[in-house]
Amino acid sequence: MVVGVEIIFKIAAIGIVVAIVAQVLKQAGKDEIATLTTLAGLIIVLLIVLDLISELFSSVQNLFYLF
């Protein structure tokens, strides 16, 4: 499990894209869709982080031979 800088860049890129899309939608008067877009971006980032946490627990389990 090697987590490099690329995962940080991926999360940052998702945040930037979601922020830009949300601002464009708010300017167009589509506030509800902008909120849903922000929520979708948050869920995507949380899934990425959840996967990393799962890998962390697996590596700790393998380290201490827990079954």
Phi, psi and omega per residue, in radians:
M1 nan 1.790 3.110
V2 -2.045 1.954 3.119
V3 -1.823 1.976 -3.113
G4 -1.773 -2.886 -3.121
V5 -1.238 -0.364 -3.072
E6 -1.101 -0.532 3.118
I7 -1.224 -0.615 3.081
I8 -1.163 -0.734 3.103
F9 -1.140 -0.629 3.126
K10 -1.132 -0.784 3.128
I11 -1.149 -0.699 3.117
A12 -1.142 -0.697 3.127
A13 -1.137 -0.708 3.091
I14 -1.082 -0.744 3.119
G15 -1.089 -0.740 -3.137
I16 -1.161 -0.787 -3.138
V17 -1.104 -0.765 -3.139
V18 -1.127 -0.702 3.137
A19 -1.124 -0.728 3.129
I20 -1.149 -0.801 3.141
V21 -1.098 -0.717 3.137
A22 -1.121 -0.707 3.127
Q23 -1.158 -0.720 3.110
V24 -1.106 -0.741 3.137
L25 -1.176 -0.645 3.098
K26 -1.152 -0.677 3.112
Q27 -1.158 -0.504 3.129
A28 -1.469 -0.023 3.117
G29 1.483 0.269 -3.140
K30 -1.809 1.124 -3.053
D31 -1.118 -0.663 -3.115
E32 -1.146 -0.739 3.129
I33 -1.198 -0.610 3.087
A34 -1.111 -0.695 3.099
T35 -1.151 -0.727 3.104
L36 -1.140 -0.629 3.094
T37 -1.134 -0.760 3.100
T38 -1.093 -0.739 3.117
L39 -1.123 -0.695 3.106
A40 -1.122 -0.719 3.091
G41 -1.102 -0.699 3.107
L42 -1.110 -0.738 3.136
I43 -1.131 -0.700 3.120
I44 -1.090 -0.784 3.140
V45 -1.153 -0.693 3.116
L46 -1.124 -0.621 3.084
L47 -1.161 -0.668 3.087
I48 -1.108 -0.791 -3.139
V49 -1.157 -0.677 3.112
L50 -1.078 -0.689 3.080
D51 -1.107 -0.708 3.114
L52 -1.152 -0.690 3.119
I53 -1.152 -0.670 3.092
S54 -1.082 -0.761 3.085
E55 -1.100 -0.653 3.115
L56 -1.103 -0.820 3.133
F57 -1.112 -0.648 3.102
S58 -1.127 -0.725 3.136
S59 -1.214 -0.623 3.080
V60 -1.175 -0.694 3.108
Q61 -1.093 -0.752 3.112
N62 -1.192 -0.561 -3.137
L63 -1.149 -0.725 -3.087
F64 -1.748 0.098 3.124
Y65 0.982 0.743 3.103
L66 -1.497 2.426 3.127
F67 -2.152 nan nan
